[in-house]
Each structure stands twice: as structure tokens, then as C-alpha cells.
Amino acid sequence: MGRQAIVVLYVLVLAAVVVGVDVLFFRHQFWERLMVNVGIVLVFAAFGLKFLKHS
């Protein structure tokens, strides 16, 4: 699988996790949802930089 395909798949998984957590746990709580979404994006960014970084 090409590098671009892996990145696209990674971003799609990130979006699915964010939407899933929003719908399941934080539907009517704006600030909590915002904080959790930022946390999820930061975790995905950390893993992306660690494992998807071009060597």
C-alpha cells in the first residue's frame, strides 16, 4: 500500500473515532466534546509523527 493511501486511511480512522465518541458520549456537551476531540487529535498526531514519519 502506498504512503498516501496509508495517510488517507489514518485520517479516515481519526474522523471515525472523533464522530463516534461525539455521538456516543458527548452529544449535548459542547466544551467536554471540544476538549475530548482536541485530545483525540493530539493522540493521533503523536502516533502519526512517531510511526508514519518518513525516515
All heavy atoms as atom14 arrays in JSON, in Angstrom:
{
  "sequence": "MGRQAIVVLYVLVLAAVVVGVDVLFFRHQFWERLMVNVGIVLVFAAFGLKFLKHS",
  "atom14_mask": [
    [1, 1, 1, 1, 1, 1, 1, 1, 0, 0, 0, 0, 0, 0],
    [1, 1, 1, 1, 0, 0, 0, 0, 0, 0, 0, 0, 0, 0],
    [1, 1, 1, 1, 1, 1, 1, 1, 1, 1, 1, 0, 0, 0],
    [1, 1, 1, 1, 1, 1, 1, 1, 1, 0, 0, 0, 0, 0],
    [1, 1, 1, 1, 1, 0, 0, 0, 0, 0, 0, 0, 0, 0],
    [1, 1, 1, 1, 1, 1, 1, 1, 0, 0, 0, 0, 0, 0],
    [1, 1, 1, 1, 1, 1, 1, 0, 0, 0, 0, 0, 0, 0],
    [1, 1, 1, 1, 1, 1, 1, 0, 0, 0, 0, 0, 0, 0],
    [1, 1, 1, 1, 1, 1, 1, 1, 0, 0, 0, 0, 0, 0],
    [1, 1, 1, 1, 1, 1, 1, 1, 1, 1, 1, 1, 0, 0],
    [1, 1, 1, 1, 1, 1, 1, 0, 0, 0, 0, 0, 0, 0],
    [1, 1, 1, 1, 1, 1, 1, 1, 0, 0, 0, 0, 0, 0],
    [1, 1, 1, 1, 1, 1, 1, 0, 0, 0, 0, 0, 0, 0],
    [1, 1, 1, 1, 1, 1, 1, 1, 0, 0, 0, 0, 0, 0],
    [1, 1, 1, 1, 1, 0, 0, 0, 0, 0, 0, 0, 0, 0],
    [1, 1, 1, 1, 1, 0, 0, 0, 0, 0, 0, 0, 0, 0],
    [1, 1, 1, 1, 1, 1, 1, 0, 0, 0, 0, 0, 0, 0],
    [1, 1, 1, 1, 1, 1, 1, 0, 0, 0, 0, 0, 0, 0],
    [1, 1, 1, 1, 1, 1, 1, 0, 0, 0, 0, 0, 0, 0],
    [1, 1, 1, 1, 0, 0, 0, 0, 0, 0, 0, 0, 0, 0],
    [1, 1, 1, 1, 1, 1, 1, 0, 0, 0, 0, 0, 0, 0],
    [1, 1, 1, 1, 1, 1, 1, 1, 0, 0, 0, 0, 0, 0],
    [1, 1, 1, 1, 1, 1, 1, 0, 0, 0, 0, 0, 0, 0],
    [1, 1, 1, 1, 1, 1, 1, 1, 0, 0, 0, 0, 0, 0],
    [1, 1, 1, 1, 1, 1, 1, 1, 1, 1, 1, 0, 0, 0],
    [1, 1, 1, 1, 1, 1, 1, 1, 1, 1, 1, 0, 0, 0],
    [1, 1, 1, 1, 1, 1, 1, 1, 1, 1, 1, 0, 0, 0],
    [1, 1, 1, 1, 1, 1, 1, 1, 1, 1, 0, 0, 0, 0],
    [1, 1, 1, 1, 1, 1, 1, 1, 1, 0, 0, 0, 0, 0],
    [1, 1, 1, 1, 1, 1, 1, 1, 1, 1, 1, 0, 0, 0],
    [1, 1, 1, 1, 1, 1, 1, 1, 1, 1, 1, 1, 1, 1],
    [1, 1, 1, 1, 1, 1, 1, 1, 1, 0, 0, 0, 0, 0],
    [1, 1, 1, 1, 1, 1, 1, 1, 1, 1, 1, 0, 0, 0],
    [1, 1, 1, 1, 1, 1, 1, 1, 0, 0, 0, 0, 0, 0],
    [1, 1, 1, 1, 1, 1, 1, 1, 0, 0, 0, 0, 0, 0],
    [1, 1, 1, 1, 1, 1, 1, 0, 0, 0, 0, 0, 0, 0],
    [1, 1, 1, 1, 1, 1, 1, 1, 0, 0, 0, 0, 0, 0],
    [1, 1, 1, 1, 1, 1, 1, 0, 0, 0, 0, 0, 0, 0],
    [1, 1, 1, 1, 0, 0, 0, 0, 0, 0, 0, 0, 0, 0],
    [1, 1, 1, 1, 1, 1, 1, 1, 0, 0, 0, 0, 0, 0],
    [1, 1, 1, 1, 1, 1, 1, 0, 0, 0, 0, 0, 0, 0],
    [1, 1, 1, 1, 1, 1, 1, 1, 0, 0, 0, 0, 0, 0],
    [1, 1, 1, 1, 1, 1, 1, 0, 0, 0, 0, 0, 0, 0],
    [1, 1, 1, 1, 1, 1, 1, 1, 1, 1, 1, 0, 0, 0],
    [1, 1, 1, 1, 1, 0, 0, 0, 0, 0, 0, 0, 0, 0],
    [1, 1, 1, 1, 1, 0, 0, 0, 0, 0, 0, 0, 0, 0],
    [1, 1, 1, 1, 1, 1, 1, 1, 1, 1, 1, 0, 0, 0],
    [1, 1, 1, 1, 0, 0, 0, 0, 0, 0, 0, 0, 0, 0],
    [1, 1, 1, 1, 1, 1, 1, 1, 0, 0, 0, 0, 0, 0],
    [1, 1, 1, 1, 1, 1, 1, 1, 1, 0, 0, 0, 0, 0],
    [1, 1, 1, 1, 1, 1, 1, 1, 1, 1, 1, 0, 0, 0],
    [1, 1, 1, 1, 1, 1, 1, 1, 0, 0, 0, 0, 0, 0],
    [1, 1, 1, 1, 1, 1, 1, 1, 1, 0, 0, 0, 0, 0],
    [1, 1, 1, 1, 1, 1, 1, 1, 1, 1, 0, 0, 0, 0],
    [1, 1, 1, 1, 1, 1, 0, 0, 0, 0, 0, 0, 0, 0]
  ],
  "atom14_positions": [
    [[0.85, -1.17, 0.0], [0.0, 0.0, 0.0], [0.89, 1.24, 0.0], [1.87, 1.3, 0.72], [-0.9, -0.01, 1.23], [-2.06, 0.92, 1.09], [-3.23, 1.01, 2.47], [-3.44, -0.61, 3.07], [0.0, 0.0, 0.0], [0.0, 0.0, 0.0], [0.0, 0.0, 0.0], [0.0, 0.0, 0.0], [0.0, 0.0, 0.0], [0.0, 0.0, 0.0]],
    [[0.54, 2.23, -0.78], [1.34, 3.44, -0.88], [1.21, 4.33, 0.35], [0.29, 4.19, 1.15], [0.0, 0.0, 0.0], [0.0, 0.0, 0.0], [0.0, 0.0, 0.0], [0.0, 0.0, 0.0], [0.0, 0.0, 0.0], [0.0, 0.0, 0.0], [0.0, 0.0, 0.0], [0.0, 0.0, 0.0], [0.0, 0.0, 0.0], [0.0, 0.0, 0.0]],
    [[2.17, 5.2, 0.47], [2.19, 6.11, 1.63], [0.95, 6.99, 1.68], [0.39, 7.22, 2.75], [3.46, 6.96, 1.57], [3.55, 7.95, 2.72], [4.94, 8.47, 2.9], [5.01, 9.55, 3.84], [4.91, 9.43, 5.15], [4.72, 8.23, 5.67], [4.98, 10.47, 5.95], [0.0, 0.0, 0.0], [0.0, 0.0, 0.0], [0.0, 0.0, 0.0]],
    [[0.51, 7.5, 0.53], [-0.68, 8.35, 0.51], [-1.92, 7.58, 0.95], [-2.76, 8.13, 1.65], [-0.9, 8.92, -0.88], [0.07, 10.03, -1.23], [-0.23, 10.61, -2.59], [-0.71, 9.9, -3.48], [0.07, 11.88, -2.77], [0.0, 0.0, 0.0], [0.0, 0.0, 0.0], [0.0, 0.0, 0.0], [0.0, 0.0, 0.0], [0.0, 0.0, 0.0]],
    [[-2.02, 6.34, 0.55], [-3.17, 5.53, 0.95], [-3.19, 5.31, 2.46], [-4.24, 5.33, 3.09], [-3.15, 4.2, 0.22], [0.0, 0.0, 0.0], [0.0, 0.0, 0.0], [0.0, 0.0, 0.0], [0.0, 0.0, 0.0], [0.0, 0.0, 0.0], [0.0, 0.0, 0.0], [0.0, 0.0, 0.0], [0.0, 0.0, 0.0], [0.0, 0.0, 0.0]],
    [[-2.03, 5.12, 3.05], [-1.94, 4.93, 4.49], [-2.35, 6.2, 5.22], [-3.08, 6.15, 6.21], [-0.52, 4.48, 4.89], [-0.26, 3.08, 4.36], [-0.33, 4.54, 6.39], [1.17, 2.6, 4.53], [0.0, 0.0, 0.0], [0.0, 0.0, 0.0], [0.0, 0.0, 0.0], [0.0, 0.0, 0.0], [0.0, 0.0, 0.0], [0.0, 0.0, 0.0]],
    [[-1.91, 7.34, 4.73], [-2.27, 8.62, 5.35], [-3.77, 8.87, 5.23], [-4.41, 9.3, 6.2], [-1.45, 9.78, 4.74], [-1.96, 11.12, 5.2], [0.02, 9.62, 5.07], [0.0, 0.0, 0.0], [0.0, 0.0, 0.0], [0.0, 0.0, 0.0], [0.0, 0.0, 0.0], [0.0, 0.0, 0.0], [0.0, 0.0, 0.0], [0.0, 0.0, 0.0]],
    [[-4.35, 8.59, 4.08], [-5.79, 8.77, 3.9], [-6.55, 7.85, 4.84], [-7.52, 8.27, 5.48], [-6.19, 8.51, 2.43], [-7.69, 8.41, 2.28], [-5.63, 9.6, 1.54], [0.0, 0.0, 0.0], [0.0, 0.0, 0.0], [0.0, 0.0, 0.0], [0.0, 0.0, 0.0], [0.0, 0.0, 0.0], [0.0, 0.0, 0.0], [0.0, 0.0, 0.0]],
    [[-6.13, 6.61, 4.95], [-6.77, 5.67, 5.86], [-6.65, 6.14, 7.31], [-7.61, 6.07, 8.08], [-6.15, 4.28, 5.7], [-6.74, 3.16, 6.53], [-8.2, 2.94, 6.17], [-5.95, 1.88, 6.32], [0.0, 0.0, 0.0], [0.0, 0.0, 0.0], [0.0, 0.0, 0.0], [0.0, 0.0, 0.0], [0.0, 0.0, 0.0], [0.0, 0.0, 0.0]],
    [[-5.49, 6.67, 7.67], [-5.25, 7.18, 9.03], [-6.19, 8.34, 9.34], [-6.79, 8.4, 10.42], [-3.79, 7.61, 9.13], [-3.28, 7.82, 10.53], [-3.0, 6.75, 11.35], [-3.07, 9.11, 11.03], [-2.53, 6.92, 12.63], [-2.59, 9.3, 12.3], [-2.33, 8.21, 13.11], [-1.87, 8.4, 14.38], [0.0, 0.0, 0.0], [0.0, 0.0, 0.0]],
    [[-6.36, 9.25, 8.39], [-7.25, 10.39, 8.6], [-8.7, 9.93, 8.67], [-9.48, 10.46, 9.49], [-7.04, 11.44, 7.47], [-8.11, 12.51, 7.52], [-5.65, 12.04, 7.57], [0.0, 0.0, 0.0], [0.0, 0.0, 0.0], [0.0, 0.0, 0.0], [0.0, 0.0, 0.0], [0.0, 0.0, 0.0], [0.0, 0.0, 0.0], [0.0, 0.0, 0.0]],
    [[-9.09, 8.96, 7.88], [-10.46, 8.44, 7.95], [-10.74, 7.76, 9.29], [-11.83, 7.92, 9.85], [-10.71, 7.47, 6.8], [-10.83, 8.1, 5.41], [-10.95, 7.01, 4.35], [-11.99, 9.06, 5.35], [0.0, 0.0, 0.0], [0.0, 0.0, 0.0], [0.0, 0.0, 0.0], [0.0, 0.0, 0.0], [0.0, 0.0, 0.0], [0.0, 0.0, 0.0]],
    [[-9.77, 7.04, 9.81], [-9.93, 6.42, 11.13], [-10.04, 7.5, 12.2], [-10.87, 7.4, 13.11], [-8.78, 5.43, 11.42], [-8.79, 4.98, 12.86], [-8.85, 4.25, 10.48], [0.0, 0.0, 0.0], [0.0, 0.0, 0.0], [0.0, 0.0, 0.0], [0.0, 0.0, 0.0], [0.0, 0.0, 0.0], [0.0, 0.0, 0.0], [0.0, 0.0, 0.0]],
    [[-9.22, 8.54, 12.1], [-9.3, 9.65, 13.05], [-10.69, 10.27, 13.02], [-11.3, 10.48, 14.08], [-8.25, 10.71, 12.7], [-8.4, 12.07, 13.39], [-8.22, 11.94, 14.89], [-7.43, 13.06, 12.81], [0.0, 0.0, 0.0], [0.0, 0.0, 0.0], [0.0, 0.0, 0.0], [0.0, 0.0, 0.0], [0.0, 0.0, 0.0], [0.0, 0.0, 0.0]],
    [[-11.22, 10.54, 11.85], [-12.55, 11.14, 11.73], [-13.63, 10.21, 12.31], [-14.54, 10.67, 13.0], [-12.85, 11.47, 10.28], [0.0, 0.0, 0.0], [0.0, 0.0, 0.0], [0.0, 0.0, 0.0], [0.0, 0.0, 0.0], [0.0, 0.0, 0.0], [0.0, 0.0, 0.0], [0.0, 0.0, 0.0], [0.0, 0.0, 0.0], [0.0, 0.0, 0.0]],
    [[-13.51, 8.92, 12.03], [-14.49, 7.96, 12.55], [-14.46, 7.91, 14.07], [-15.52, 7.84, 14.72], [-14.23, 6.58, 11.96], [0.0, 0.0, 0.0], [0.0, 0.0, 0.0], [0.0, 0.0, 0.0], [0.0, 0.0, 0.0], [0.0, 0.0, 0.0], [0.0, 0.0, 0.0], [0.0, 0.0, 0.0], [0.0, 0.0, 0.0], [0.0, 0.0, 0.0]],
    [[-13.28, 7.95, 14.66], [-13.17, 7.92, 16.12], [-13.77, 9.19, 16.72], [-14.52, 9.12, 17.7], [-11.69, 7.74, 16.55], [-11.52, 7.98, 18.04], [-11.21, 6.35, 16.18], [0.0, 0.0, 0.0], [0.0, 0.0, 0.0], [0.0, 0.0, 0.0], [0.0, 0.0, 0.0], [0.0, 0.0, 0.0], [0.0, 0.0, 0.0], [0.0, 0.0, 0.0]],
    [[-13.46, 10.33, 16.15], [-13.99, 11.6, 16.68], [-15.51, 11.62, 16.59], [-16.2, 11.94, 17.57], [-13.37, 12.8, 15.93], [-14.12, 14.08, 16.23], [-11.9, 12.95, 16.3], [0.0, 0.0, 0.0], [0.0, 0.0, 0.0], [0.0, 0.0, 0.0], [0.0, 0.0, 0.0], [0.0, 0.0, 0.0], [0.0, 0.0, 0.0], [0.0, 0.0, 0.0]],
    [[-16.06, 11.26, 15.45], [-17.52, 11.27, 15.29], [-18.16, 10.23, 16.2], [-19.19, 10.49, 16.83], [-17.9, 11.03, 13.82], [-19.39, 10.79, 13.66], [-17.46, 12.22, 12.97], [0.0, 0.0, 0.0], [0.0, 0.0, 0.0], [0.0, 0.0, 0.0], [0.0, 0.0, 0.0], [0.0, 0.0, 0.0], [0.0, 0.0, 0.0], [0.0, 0.0, 0.0]],
    [[-17.56, 9.06, 16.3], [-18.12, 8.02, 17.17], [-18.16, 8.43, 18.63], [-19.17, 8.24, 19.32], [0.0, 0.0, 0.0], [0.0, 0.0, 0.0], [0.0, 0.0, 0.0], [0.0, 0.0, 0.0], [0.0, 0.0, 0.0], [0.0, 0.0, 0.0], [0.0, 0.0, 0.0], [0.0, 0.0, 0.0], [0.0, 0.0, 0.0], [0.0, 0.0, 0.0]],
    [[-17.09, 9.01, 19.11], [-17.05, 9.47, 20.51], [-18.06, 10.59, 20.72], [-18.76, 10.63, 21.74], [-15.62, 9.91, 20.89], [-15.62, 10.65, 22.21], [-14.7, 8.71, 20.96], [0.0, 0.0, 0.0], [0.0, 0.0, 0.0], [0.0, 0.0, 0.0], [0.0, 0.0, 0.0], [0.0, 0.0, 0.0], [0.0, 0.0, 0.0], [0.0, 0.0, 0.0]],
    [[-18.15, 11.51, 19.76], [-19.13, 12.6, 19.87], [-20.56, 12.06, 19.99], [-21.31, 12.48, 20.86], [-19.06, 13.52, 18.65], [-17.9, 14.48, 18.71], [-17.23, 14.55, 19.75], [-17.65, 15.15, 17.69], [0.0, 0.0, 0.0], [0.0, 0.0, 0.0], [0.0, 0.0, 0.0], [0.0, 0.0, 0.0], [0.0, 0.0, 0.0], [0.0, 0.0, 0.0]],
    [[-20.9, 11.15, 19.11], [-22.28, 10.65, 19.08], [-22.57, 9.78, 20.3], [-23.64, 9.88, 20.9], [-22.53, 9.86, 17.77], [-23.85, 9.12, 17.82], [-22.48, 10.81, 16.58], [0.0, 0.0, 0.0], [0.0, 0.0, 0.0], [0.0, 0.0, 0.0], [0.0, 0.0, 0.0], [0.0, 0.0, 0.0], [0.0, 0.0, 0.0], [0.0, 0.0, 0.0]],
    [[-21.63, 8.96, 20.71], [-21.89, 8.03, 21.81], [-21.87, 8.68, 23.19], [-22.64, 8.3, 24.06], [-20.87, 6.9, 21.77], [-21.02, 5.91, 20.63], [-19.87, 4.91, 20.64], [-22.34, 5.17, 20.71], [0.0, 0.0, 0.0], [0.0, 0.0, 0.0], [0.0, 0.0, 0.0], [0.0, 0.0, 0.0], [0.0, 0.0, 0.0], [0.0, 0.0, 0.0]],
    [[-20.98, 9.65, 23.41], [-20.76, 10.13, 24.77], [-21.06, 11.6, 25.01], [-21.46, 11.98, 26.1], [-19.31, 9.87, 25.19], [-18.94, 8.42, 25.18], [-18.07, 7.93, 24.23], [-19.47, 7.53, 26.1], [-17.72, 6.59, 24.2], [-19.14, 6.19, 26.08], [-18.26, 5.72, 25.13], [0.0, 0.0, 0.0], [0.0, 0.0, 0.0], [0.0, 0.0, 0.0]],
    [[-20.82, 12.46, 24.02], [-20.85, 13.9, 24.28], [-21.79, 14.66, 23.35], [-21.47, 15.74, 22.88], [-19.43, 14.48, 24.16], [-18.46, 13.9, 25.14], [-17.49, 13.01, 24.73], [-18.52, 14.25, 26.47], [-16.59, 12.48, 25.63], [-17.64, 13.72, 27.37], [-16.67, 12.84, 26.96], [0.0, 0.0, 0.0], [0.0, 0.0, 0.0], [0.0, 0.0, 0.0]],
    [[-22.95, 14.13, 23.1], [-23.85, 14.74, 22.12], [-24.27, 16.16, 22.49], [-24.29, 17.05, 21.65], [-25.09, 13.87, 21.97], [-26.06, 14.4, 20.94], [-27.17, 13.46, 20.69], [-26.61, 12.27, 20.04], [-27.32, 11.27, 19.59], [-28.61, 11.28, 19.74], [-26.75, 10.24, 19.02], [0.0, 0.0, 0.0], [0.0, 0.0, 0.0], [0.0, 0.0, 0.0]],
    [[-24.59, 16.43, 23.74], [-25.14, 17.73, 24.14], [-24.2, 18.5, 25.07], [-24.65, 19.4, 25.78], [-26.49, 17.55, 24.82], [-27.49, 16.87, 23.93], [-27.99, 17.46, 22.79], [-28.07, 15.66, 24.0], [-28.84, 16.65, 22.21], [-28.91, 15.54, 22.91], [0.0, 0.0, 0.0], [0.0, 0.0, 0.0], [0.0, 0.0, 0.0], [0.0, 0.0, 0.0]],
    [[-22.94, 18.17, 25.07], [-21.99, 18.84, 25.97], [-20.87, 19.42, 25.13], [-19.9, 18.75, 24.82], [-21.46, 17.83, 26.98], [-22.56, 17.24, 27.81], [-22.19, 15.9, 28.38], [-21.25, 15.27, 27.95], [-22.95, 15.46, 29.36], [0.0, 0.0, 0.0], [0.0, 0.0, 0.0], [0.0, 0.0, 0.0], [0.0, 0.0, 0.0], [0.0, 0.0, 0.0]],
    [[-20.97, 20.72, 24.82], [-20.06, 21.35, 23.86], [-18.62, 21.36, 24.34], [-17.71, 20.91, 23.63], [-20.52, 22.77, 23.56], [-19.57, 23.51, 22.66], [-19.53, 23.23, 21.31], [-18.68, 24.44, 23.18], [-18.64, 23.89, 20.48], [-17.79, 25.1, 22.35], [-17.77, 24.82, 21.01], [0.0, 0.0, 0.0], [0.0, 0.0, 0.0], [0.0, 0.0, 0.0]],
    [[-18.35, 21.89, 25.52], [-16.96, 22.07, 25.97], [-16.27, 20.74, 26.22], [-15.1, 20.58, 25.9], [-16.9, 22.96, 27.21], [-17.26, 24.37, 26.87], [-18.4, 25.02, 27.19], [-16.48, 25.27, 26.08], [-18.39, 26.29, 26.66], [-17.23, 26.47, 25.97], [-15.25, 25.19, 25.45], [-16.75, 27.57, 25.27], [-14.79, 26.3, 24.75], [-15.52, 27.47, 24.67]],
    [[-16.99, 19.79, 26.8], [-16.41, 18.47, 27.03], [-16.08, 17.8, 25.69], [-15.02, 17.21, 25.52], [-17.36, 17.58, 27.83], [-17.55, 18.03, 29.26], [-18.64, 19.07, 29.42], [-19.15, 19.59, 28.4], [-18.98, 19.39, 30.58], [0.0, 0.0, 0.0], [0.0, 0.0, 0.0], [0.0, 0.0, 0.0], [0.0, 0.0, 0.0], [0.0, 0.0, 0.0]],
    [[-16.98, 17.94, 24.73], [-16.77, 17.35, 23.41], [-15.57, 18.0, 22.73], [-14.73, 17.3, 22.14], [-18.02, 17.54, 22.56], [-17.88, 16.97, 21.18], [-19.16, 17.02, 20.41], [-19.7, 18.37, 20.38], [-20.85, 18.68, 19.8], [-21.58, 17.75, 19.25], [-21.26, 19.92, 19.8], [0.0, 0.0, 0.0], [0.0, 0.0, 0.0], [0.0, 0.0, 0.0]],
    [[-15.46, 19.32, 22.85], [-14.33, 20.02, 22.25], [-13.01, 19.56, 22.86], [-12.04, 19.29, 22.14], [-14.51, 21.53, 22.42], [-13.41, 22.41, 21.85], [-13.33, 22.24, 20.33], [-13.65, 23.85, 22.22], [0.0, 0.0, 0.0], [0.0, 0.0, 0.0], [0.0, 0.0, 0.0], [0.0, 0.0, 0.0], [0.0, 0.0, 0.0], [0.0, 0.0, 0.0]],
    [[-12.95, 19.46, 24.18], [-11.72, 19.02, 24.85], [-11.34, 17.6, 24.47], [-10.17, 17.31, 24.21], [-11.87, 19.15, 26.37], [-11.87, 20.58, 26.85], [-11.89, 20.73, 28.63], [-13.56, 20.26, 29.0], [0.0, 0.0, 0.0], [0.0, 0.0, 0.0], [0.0, 0.0, 0.0], [0.0, 0.0, 0.0], [0.0, 0.0, 0.0], [0.0, 0.0, 0.0]],
    [[-12.32, 16.71, 24.42], [-12.03, 15.32, 24.06], [-11.59, 15.22, 22.61], [-10.66, 14.48, 22.28], [-13.27, 14.43, 24.34], [-13.1, 13.06, 23.73], [-13.51, 14.33, 25.84], [0.0, 0.0, 0.0], [0.0, 0.0, 0.0], [0.0, 0.0, 0.0], [0.0, 0.0, 0.0], [0.0, 0.0, 0.0], [0.0, 0.0, 0.0], [0.0, 0.0, 0.0]],
    [[-12.22, 15.99, 21.72], [-11.83, 15.97, 20.31], [-10.4, 16.47, 20.14], [-9.63, 15.89, 19.36], [-12.78, 16.81, 19.47], [-14.12, 16.16, 19.28], [-14.29, 14.98, 19.55], [-15.1, 16.93, 18.84], [0.0, 0.0, 0.0], [0.0, 0.0, 0.0], [0.0, 0.0, 0.0], [0.0, 0.0, 0.0], [0.0, 0.0, 0.0], [0.0, 0.0, 0.0]],
    [[-10.03, 17.53, 20.83], [-8.66, 18.03, 20.76], [-7.69, 16.97, 21.28], [-6.64, 16.73, 20.69], [-8.52, 19.36, 21.53], [-7.07, 19.74, 21.72], [-9.27, 20.47, 20.83], [0.0, 0.0, 0.0], [0.0, 0.0, 0.0], [0.0, 0.0, 0.0], [0.0, 0.0, 0.0], [0.0, 0.0, 0.0], [0.0, 0.0, 0.0], [0.0, 0.0, 0.0]],
    [[-8.05, 16.31, 22.36], [-7.21, 15.25, 22.9], [-7.03, 14.1, 21.94], [-5.93, 13.58, 21.75], [0.0, 0.0, 0.0], [0.0, 0.0, 0.0], [0.0, 0.0, 0.0], [0.0, 0.0, 0.0], [0.0, 0.0, 0.0], [0.0, 0.0, 0.0], [0.0, 0.0, 0.0], [0.0, 0.0, 0.0], [0.0, 0.0, 0.0], [0.0, 0.0, 0.0]],
    [[-8.11, 13.69, 21.28], [-8.03, 12.6, 20.31], [-7.12, 12.99, 19.16], [-6.28, 12.2, 18.72], [-9.45, 12.22, 19.82], [-10.25, 11.56, 20.92], [-9.37, 11.3, 18.59], [-11.72, 11.37, 20.59], [0.0, 0.0, 0.0], [0.0, 0.0, 0.0], [0.0, 0.0, 0.0], [0.0, 0.0, 0.0], [0.0, 0.0, 0.0], [0.0, 0.0, 0.0]],
    [[-7.28, 14.21, 18.65], [-6.45, 14.67, 17.54], [-4.99, 14.72, 17.96], [-4.09, 14.32, 17.19], [-6.93, 16.03, 17.02], [-5.94, 16.64, 16.05], [-8.29, 15.89, 16.36], [0.0, 0.0, 0.0], [0.0, 0.0, 0.0], [0.0, 0.0, 0.0], [0.0, 0.0, 0.0], [0.0, 0.0, 0.0], [0.0, 0.0, 0.0], [0.0, 0.0, 0.0]],
    [[-4.7, 15.17, 19.18], [-3.31, 15.21, 19.65], [-2.71, 13.81, 19.77], [-1.55, 13.6, 19.42], [-3.24, 15.95, 20.99], [-3.47, 17.45, 20.92], [-3.48, 18.04, 22.33], [-2.42, 18.13, 20.06], [0.0, 0.0, 0.0], [0.0, 0.0, 0.0], [0.0, 0.0, 0.0], [0.0, 0.0, 0.0], [0.0, 0.0, 0.0], [0.0, 0.0, 0.0]],
    [[-3.49, 12.86, 20.26], [-3.01, 11.47, 20.36], [-2.74, 10.9, 18.97], [-1.69, 10.28, 18.74], [-4.01, 10.6, 21.14], [-3.68, 9.13, 21.01], [-4.05, 11.01, 22.6], [0.0, 0.0, 0.0], [0.0, 0.0, 0.0], [0.0, 0.0, 0.0], [0.0, 0.0, 0.0], [0.0, 0.0, 0.0], [0.0, 0.0, 0.0], [0.0, 0.0, 0.0]],
    [[-3.66, 11.13, 18.04], [-3.44, 10.65, 16.67], [-2.24, 11.33, 16.04], [-1.47, 10.69, 15.33], [-4.69, 10.88, 15.81], [-5.63, 9.7, 15.79], [-6.5, 9.47, 16.84], [-5.65, 8.84, 14.72], [-7.37, 8.4, 16.82], [-6.52, 7.76, 14.69], [-7.38, 7.53, 15.74], [0.0, 0.0, 0.0], [0.0, 0.0, 0.0], [0.0, 0.0, 0.0]],
    [[-2.06, 12.62, 16.31], [-0.91, 13.34, 15.76], [0.4, 12.78, 16.32], [1.38, 12.62, 15.59], [-1.03, 14.83, 16.05], [0.0, 0.0, 0.0], [0.0, 0.0, 0.0], [0.0, 0.0, 0.0], [0.0, 0.0, 0.0], [0.0, 0.0, 0.0], [0.0, 0.0, 0.0], [0.0, 0.0, 0.0], [0.0, 0.0, 0.0], [0.0, 0.0, 0.0]],
    [[0.41, 12.49, 17.61], [1.62, 11.93, 18.23], [1.97, 10.57, 17.62], [3.13, 10.32, 17.28], [1.42, 11.8, 19.74], [0.0, 0.0, 0.0], [0.0, 0.0, 0.0], [0.0, 0.0, 0.0], [0.0, 0.0, 0.0], [0.0, 0.0, 0.0], [0.0, 0.0, 0.0], [0.0, 0.0, 0.0], [0.0, 0.0, 0.0], [0.0, 0.0, 0.0]],
    [[0.97, 9.7, 17.49], [1.23, 8.41, 16.87], [1.62, 8.54, 15.41], [2.47, 7.82, 14.91], [0.02, 7.48, 17.01], [-0.05, 6.77, 18.33], [-0.91, 7.2, 19.32], [0.77, 5.69, 18.59], [-0.97, 6.56, 20.54], [0.72, 5.04, 19.8], [-0.15, 5.48, 20.78], [0.0, 0.0, 0.0], [0.0, 0.0, 0.0], [0.0, 0.0, 0.0]],
    [[0.97, 9.48, 14.71], [1.3, 9.7, 13.31], [2.73, 10.17, 13.14], [3.45, 9.71, 12.25], [0.0, 0.0, 0.0], [0.0, 0.0, 0.0], [0.0, 0.0, 0.0], [0.0, 0.0, 0.0], [0.0, 0.0, 0.0], [0.0, 0.0, 0.0], [0.0, 0.0, 0.0], [0.0, 0.0, 0.0], [0.0, 0.0, 0.0], [0.0, 0.0, 0.0]],
    [[3.15, 11.11, 13.99], [4.53, 11.59, 13.9], [5.52, 10.5, 14.27], [6.62, 10.43, 13.73], [4.72, 12.81, 14.79], [4.03, 14.08, 14.31], [4.16, 15.16, 15.36], [4.59, 14.54, 12.98], [0.0, 0.0, 0.0], [0.0, 0.0, 0.0], [0.0, 0.0, 0.0], [0.0, 0.0, 0.0], [0.0, 0.0, 0.0], [0.0, 0.0, 0.0]],
    [[5.14, 9.64, 15.19], [6.04, 8.58, 15.64], [6.15, 7.45, 14.61], [7.25, 6.99, 14.32], [5.52, 8.02, 16.97], [6.28, 6.86, 17.52], [7.62, 7.28, 18.08], [8.28, 6.08, 18.73], [9.65, 6.34, 19.04], [0.0, 0.0, 0.0], [0.0, 0.0, 0.0], [0.0, 0.0, 0.0], [0.0, 0.0, 0.0], [0.0, 0.0, 0.0]],
    [[5.03, 7.01, 14.05], [5.04, 5.81, 13.24], [4.9, 6.07, 11.73], [5.27, 5.21, 10.94], [3.93, 4.86, 13.68], [4.13, 4.35, 15.08], [3.26, 4.73, 16.1], [5.19, 3.52, 15.37], [3.45, 4.27, 17.38], [5.38, 3.06, 16.68], [4.52, 3.43, 17.67], [0.0, 0.0, 0.0], [0.0, 0.0, 0.0], [0.0, 0.0, 0.0]],
    [[4.35, 7.2, 11.35], [4.18, 7.47, 9.92], [5.23, 8.43, 9.37], [5.17, 8.79, 8.22], [2.78, 8.03, 9.65], [1.61, 7.12, 9.98], [0.29, 7.84, 9.7], [1.68, 5.83, 9.19], [0.0, 0.0, 0.0], [0.0, 0.0, 0.0], [0.0, 0.0, 0.0], [0.0, 0.0, 0.0], [0.0, 0.0, 0.0], [0.0, 0.0, 0.0]],
    [[6.14, 8.83, 10.23], [7.17, 9.77, 9.82], [8.06, 9.15, 8.75], [8.45, 7.99, 8.83], [8.0, 10.18, 11.04], [9.04, 11.24, 10.75], [9.68, 11.74, 12.01], [10.58, 10.7, 12.62], [11.41, 11.2, 13.69], [0.0, 0.0, 0.0], [0.0, 0.0, 0.0], [0.0, 0.0, 0.0], [0.0, 0.0, 0.0], [0.0, 0.0, 0.0]],
    [[8.38, 9.92, 7.77], [9.27, 9.45, 6.69], [10.69, 9.38, 7.23], [11.25, 10.37, 7.68], [9.19, 10.4, 5.51], [9.91, 9.91, 4.3], [10.94, 9.02, 4.32], [9.73, 10.18, 2.99], [11.37, 8.79, 3.11], [10.65, 9.49, 2.27], [0.0, 0.0, 0.0], [0.0, 0.0, 0.0], [0.0, 0.0, 0.0], [0.0, 0.0, 0.0]],
    [[11.3, 8.22, 7.17], [12.66, 8.04, 7.72], [13.71, 8.48, 6.76], [13.73, 8.21, 5.63], [12.89, 6.6, 8.06], [11.96, 6.18, 9.01], [0.0, 0.0, 0.0], [0.0, 0.0, 0.0], [0.0, 0.0, 0.0], [0.0, 0.0, 0.0], [0.0, 0.0, 0.0], [0.0, 0.0, 0.0], [0.0, 0.0, 0.0], [0.0, 0.0, 0.0]]
  ]
}
